[in-house]
Amino acid sequence: MADNAAVQDYGELIRVRREKLAALQAEGNDPFEITKYDVTHHSTDIKEAFETLEGACVCVAGRMMSKRIMGKASFCNLQDLTGNIQSYVARDSLGEDAYKAFKKMDIGDLIGIKGTVFKTKTGEVSIHAEEVTLLSKSLQVLPEKFHGLTNTDMRYRQRYVDLIMNAEVKDTFIKRSKIISAVRSYLNAQGFMEVETPMLVANAGGAAARPFSTHYNALDEDVKLRISLELYLKRLIVGGMEKVYEIGRVFRNEGLDTRHNPEFTLMELYQAYTDYHGMMDLTESLYRHVAQEVLGTTKITYNGIEMDLGKPFTRITMLDAVKQYSGVDFNEIHTLEEAREAAKAHGVEFEPRHKKGDILNLFFEQFVEEHLVQPTFVMDHPIEISPLTKKKPENPEYVERFEFFMNGWEMANAYSELNDPIDQRERFAAQEELLAQGDEEANHTDEDFLYALELGMPPTGGIGFGIDRMVMLLTDSASIRDVLLFPTMKPLD
């Protein structure tokens, strides 16, 4: 019965709001016919500059979040982009008809307030309203004021309500925008050029991931959504663009969890005439710059753990990391059979197709990753899991690659890029074998990319990192969904 009563009450509130709108329209005061309002200040600007604005006339606009009617004078709270501000609304200042109209306005209505800046007796910076204009009528009821929008699933589905009700959510997305701007400004200052490459591709390569497929009607051709930015950006290096980067959406047909969404924002950059050590230096400087620029400090706290971006980042090989945390020294393991025996002895599950390097990586994932909380570069991966990376000249079983870890998460992946077209063709052939064995994340051979390499690509360093995970760390957000405005959700039905 209580639930039915709540539904009836809600329905009644909606009906009353629509009746108010109909009455306004009948009187020739349709708020939806208003096309503009001249805003002079935002709430936080007024509070921060009170000493210079006291007594000045200002115009603010936003959503009315609360209202206290006290006879001939009232108070309301207006929320705009930067925060909220109180307004004192009196009949003597507005006039009787305008004051009556104000009293009929609802929580959630969009209003404009023109008035003078002052402080109340309690010291709160406020606006003494001279005009209140209804700019848009809210026909829905906002979530209950004191509890806000707390249902996590509904917060993600109705992000617009989440942004209205939870100030910290809006702050997260303002920070996200600043983080991306800081990345761009840093790279631009280093001489990198921002470019755009195709999202619909015939061959989705550059990463180990399952792509989404679709059909292009105009060409009667099946195409895929890109899983990476790599292969087109390398083509630009071949073309003579020495420093390029792209920040864009990529799409991977995989599961949903706190760190994965099927579409996410990736940044990749490529720089001619450097290697993976150059990429380490750039990554360290970039992260430090972004944290300082957006947060004002290089010390960040995530889930109660402090991480210091101001100190030199740890650098360790994958072999040494696995030895340190599992006790297994892969330098002493020379055959696939020995690797399989070590895996069985340590409870590491592997598949028949896995080679020695794959098993080393499985050890790393099982024993090492969770310990890499402070900024750490893990270097020199096995060749089996690195099809686009230069071999280490002194040890061709391994490649010049690193992954950057913080909080136990992979934050970036970087190489000394493979520019030998003969070697690259052999790597693609190995990937094709994996595809034939059922590995849906293996790469197809990209003949056009091979042709580009045959023209000649200079020694090049490249890196890719997920913007979303970077934002998670810098905003102390528990889930990737907390930093995506509109994350992928299961259908309600």
Secondary structure, 3 states (H helix, E strand, C coil): CHHHHHHHHHHHHHHHHHHHHHHHHHCCCCHHHCCCCCCCCCHHHHHHCHHHHECCEEEEEEEEEEEEEECCEEEEEEECCCCEEEEEEEHHHHCHHHHHHHHHCCCCCEEEEEEEEEECCCCCEEEEEEEEEEEECCCCCCCCCCCCCCCHHHHHHCHHHHHHHCHHHHHHHHHHHHHHHHHHHHHHHCCCEECCCCCEECCCCCCCCCCCEEEEHHHCEEEEECCCCHHHHHHHHHCCCCEEEEEEEEECCCCCECCECCEEEEEEEEEECCCHHHHHHHHHHHHHHHHHHHHCCCEEEECCEEEECCCCCEEEEHHHHHHHHHCCCHHHCCCHHHHHHHHHHCCCCCCCCCCHHHHHHHHHHHHHHHHCCCCEEEECCEHHHCCCECEECCEEEEECEEEEEECCEEEEEEEEECCCHHHHHHHHHHHHHHHHCCCCCCCCCCHHHHHHHHHCCCCEEEEEEEHHHHHHHHHCCCCHHHCCCCCCCCCCC
